[in-house]
Amino acid sequence: LGHQVGDEVLVEVARLGQVQVRYNDLWARLGGDEFALLLPETDSERAVALAQRLRETIVGQPLATTRGPVTVGLSLGTVSLAGENWTLDDLFRAADQAMYADKLARRGEVCA
């Protein structure tokens, strides 16, 4: 549907995601159609639960665009830093690997 509609969809995804996070969480677009969510003081179980809530909120939701409503799918990857000595690059790489594992399985779910 073109770049303009794609941008409109990304704005709506960002808006829907933002209402799901706490005041001290960071929900941000990394680039393209990729977002990151940093959850300080959140264990793996709660991170996966939040990712599942995000997915349920966004997937199947008709998103308003200038060319009519659009629905999207999501593949989400989570990673926990608990007890690890990782760099930010390590964190993003691990989250990407989890997300792509889900994409390759064509599940559209949350992969930790």
Secondary structure by P-SEA (a helix, b strand, c coil): ccaaaaaaaaaaaaaaaaaaccccbbbbbccccbbbbbbccccaaaaaaaaaaaaaaccccccccccccccbbbbbbbbbcccccccaaaaaaaaaaaaaaaaaaccccccc
